[in-house]
Amino acid sequence: MLTEHDLLRRDANSLRPHWLQLMVEPKEVAGEAARFRDATVAGVMTCDPMTVTEETSIEDACRLIQERRIKRLLVVRDGRLVGIITRADLIRALITAVHEIGEAHGRVDCAERLTAEMQRRLLLQERRSRF
């Protein structure tokens, strides 16, 4: 699997993230162009990425994402990729569940406030992951 993290990963011993170093030290960009021109996917991709099956519980998927500090899990069936589940997908599922529970128990106001706050946080998370 090839992710933006794989492309931006550089030196594990660096004190600042590689993407930040590129922004504050423009001379590094020229070297980056050469690195990308000479690199292959095999040289930068994540080998043996974390996977789950369609039967994996949402709770287990959440635990894996949190413990491994990853943004997405590949979903496989019989060794073949059938989907990808992201942190944003899990938050959306939680938002839906909270809203449905609130409606079922007549606590619509509380559920709506919680849903709105979760959606706000989801948007913030998605904006941060773009940068």
N, C-alpha and C positions, 0 to 999 in steps of 0.2 A: 504494500500500500504506500502511496506517495501523498504526503500532506504538506501544507504550508510549513509546518514545524520541521519536517525533513529538509525542505528547501532552505529554511532560515537557520538551521542548526549549523554551527560552525565549530567553535572551540569550547569544550566543556569547562576549561579552566578560566575562561574569560570572566571578568567581574561584571560586565553588563551584557544584556542580550545582544545577539548579533545584529538583529534588525535595528536596534537603537544605535549601535556602533556605526552602522551604515548612514544613519540620519545625521549624526553629529560629526562624523569624519568623512566628508565627501570623497576624499582620495581613495577610500576603501571601495567605492562603487566601481571604479575601473577594474580593480582586481576581481570583483564579484562577477562582472561581465565575462571575464576570461574563465573564471571557475565554472560558470553555467555553460559556456560554449564547449568546454572540454568534458563536462560531467555527463554521466549516463544515469538513467533512472535506477539501474541496479546499484550504482554507487551511493545513492542517497536515500533510497526508499527504506521504509520500515519492514524488515524481514519478520516473518511469522507474527503478524499483527494479532491482537486479541480478537477473538470471535465468540459469538453466542449463536444459539439456534433459535428458531421461532418459538420453541417451547420454554425458553428461559424466562423466568419471572421478571417482571419489571423491577421488583425489589433487588434481585440479583444483578440486573443490568446497571441499576443505579449504584450499587455497591462497587461493582467493577470500575465504573467510570470514576467514582470518587477515590477509591483506593489506588488505582493506577494513574490517576491524574491525566486522563485522556478525554478527548472531546467527542469521540465517536467509537462505536462498536460495529464491526461487520457482522451481518446476520447470514449464516450459511445453512444450507440444506444439502445433505449428501455431498459435502465438500465443495459445493458451488455457492457463490455469492447470490443471495436473493434480496438483500437490502442492507441498509445502514441505519442505525439508530444513533441519534445525537442527544446531547444534553438538552437542547431546545425541544426535541421530540418528547423527552421525559417530562419537561416542565409543562408543555402543552397538555399532556395526558393528566398531569396533576391538576391543572387548572380546570379541565373538564370534570374530573372526579369531584373536586371541591364544589363546583357549581351544582352538579347533580345532587350531591349530598345535601347542600344547603336548600335546594328546592324541595327535596323529599322531606326534610324536617321543618319546612316552613321558615327557615332562616335565610331567606333570600338576600336581605340587606347585608348581612355578615358575609355571605358567600360572594356577593357581588363586590364588596370592598376587598376581600381577599383575592378574588380573581383579578380585579383591576391592578392590585399591587403586584401580583405574580406576572401579569402581562407586562407591566412597566419594567420589572426586573429582567424579563426575557428579552425585551427590546434593548435594554442596556447591555445585556450579555452578548446579544448578536452584534451590536455596534462595536463592542470591544474586540470581539473575535475577528472582525474585518480588518482591524489595525494590528 
